[in-house]
Amino acid sequence: MSPPLLLVAHGSRDPRSAATVRQLAAAVREQAGDVVVETAFLDLSEPSVPDALANLHARGHSTVVVVPLLLGAAFHARVDLPALITQATERNPGLAVSVTDVLGPDPLLQRLAAMRVAELGTGQVGVVLAGVGSSHAKANAAVARIADSWRARGLFPQVAHAFATCDPSVQSAVARLRADGAAGVVIAPWFLAPGLLLDRVAKQARQTADGVAIAEPLGAHPWVAHVVLARYAASVPVTVAA
């Protein structure tokens, strides 16, 4: 029998975020055949990672594959999640947990983020690819590389990148595009789900220039579910066992 798949998201005080994660879990189940698919959160939402793993163990599962619903390999992926898994395996002898790579920056998700901009039908505009931001430089560099790729391929007339929590700021990116002649600006969220941080991005953008449009986050799209299951199938990470 295939091991269960535990989707682990960051968590948020905004209920839209958890709702999106659960919608994504439903989309994964549609593609996953007989694989058991459950959800958990690192913080701020329930169930917690240790609780979800304990529940699966109590239901008779000795191995679990965790897919982090994270778009960058920053602090949450490198520190928080391994610590929570270690806690769970120590409390549940015989439980083994594999952790896959994070979702981003998968090419299919990059394509989806660009498609979200196209869905607005706004024509020839400047685009700001906006991520959460991290103190981990490599995670931020991954977002910058996506923007560079869009620019090099000519997907949009002008492309910049920005972050909600660090530099370059959303305000500076929007102002730069407008100063360079962009007739309009669209924010392309490099976010999985709506929430307070994405609301902050939208507010900052609209305070900087009139008429800034905000594309949808990646959300519970079937392509995201496909990437989740690709990570599950690869199942390449380190195993932590009690």
SULBELRA-V305667 format. One record per run of one state. SS is the DSSP state (@ for helix, = for strand, . for the rest). FROM is the first residue (numbers start at 1). LEN is the number of residues. If there is no record, write none. Layout:
ss | from | len
SS | FROM | LEN
SS | FROM | LEN
//
This chain:
ss | from | len
. | 1 | 3
= | 4 | 6
. | 10 | 5
@ | 15 | 17
. | 32 | 5
= | 37 | 5
. | 42 | 6
= | 48 | 1
@ | 49 | 10
. | 59 | 4
= | 63 | 6
. | 69 | 6
@ | 75 | 17
. | 92 | 4
= | 96 | 4
. | 100 | 7
@ | 107 | 13
. | 120 | 6
= | 126 | 6
. | 132 | 5
@ | 137 | 17
. | 154 | 4
= | 158 | 6
. | 164 | 5
= | 169 | 1
@ | 170 | 10
. | 180 | 5
= | 185 | 5
. | 190 | 6
@ | 196 | 13
. | 209 | 4
= | 213 | 2
. | 215 | 7
@ | 222 | 13
. | 235 | 4
= | 239 | 3
. | 242 | 1
//
